[in-house]
């Protein structure tokens, strides 16, 4: 049966660990996490709570969009014609009303 497991950030890679159903994931936050079906190998309740809290916080941040502080750091819309990209297909973001 398929199961969805949240992560605090973008997952870069998932590798199965043998045929046990366990796997390891690497995330852009710099952490490698091992997921297991074996209760004897599970993380402590404190570690599991910290992981779940980080997933919940990451979901909240993604759903609210950039903060006012992040938007204020963006270049002004009037600069869009003068701002050259660094690579083909680069996406650039500007503040329009700020």
N, C-alpha and C positions, 0 to 999 in steps of 0.2 A: 504494500500500500504506500502511495506517495505521501510525503510529509513536507510541508513548507517550514523552513527554519529561517527566521529573520537574522540579519546581521547588522552591526552598527554602521557599516559602510559597504562600499563596492567590493564584491567578492572577485578576486583575481583568478583563483584556481581552486578546484576541488579534486581530491585524489582518494579513491577507495583504498582501504587498508585490508587487503586480503579479501576473503569471502564472508566475513562476519557481519557485514552491513555497516561497520564503522568507517569513518572517513575523516580526512583532514581538510581544512579550508584555509586559504590565505586571503587576507582582507587588506584594503588600502590603508587601514589604520596601523599597519605594521605588525599585526598579531596573526599568529597561526593558532587555529583552534582544532581540537580533536573532538569529534562527536562519536559517542559509543552507545550501544544498546545494553551494555553490561552495567548494572547498578553498582557493582563493586569497583568499577573503574571511573565512575562519575565524579565530577568536580564537587567540591563542598557546597553546601547551600549558600554560603556567602558569595562564592565565585559565580554560581548560577544566577543569584539575584543581581549581582553587578552586571553580568552579561545581559540579562533581560532588561535592566534599567537602561543600559547603553543602547539597546535595540529600540526601546520605547522613545528615548530622547532623540535618536537619529530619525525615526519616523516623524516625530513632531517637527523637527527642524526642516525636513524635506517638504512637509505639507504646508509650512508657513511661508516658504520662499526666503529670499535674502532679507537681512535686517536693514533698518534705516542706515545704520553705520556702514554696512557693506555697500549699499547703493550710493552713499555719499562719496565713497572712494573711487567710484567708476568715473571714466572720462565723460565730459558733457557731450550731449547729442551733436552739438555744433562742430565737434572735433571729428566726427565720423569720416568725413571725406579726407581729412588730413592724417588719419591714423592708419598706418600700413601694417598689414598682418605679418606674422613671422613664418607662416607655412601655408601651403595650399589647402583651402577648405577650412581654415581657422574660423571659429565663431567668435565674434567680438560683441561685447555688451556695453551699452552706454546708458547714462541716466538722461532721461528726457525732460522730466519736470522736477528739477531739484535745486 
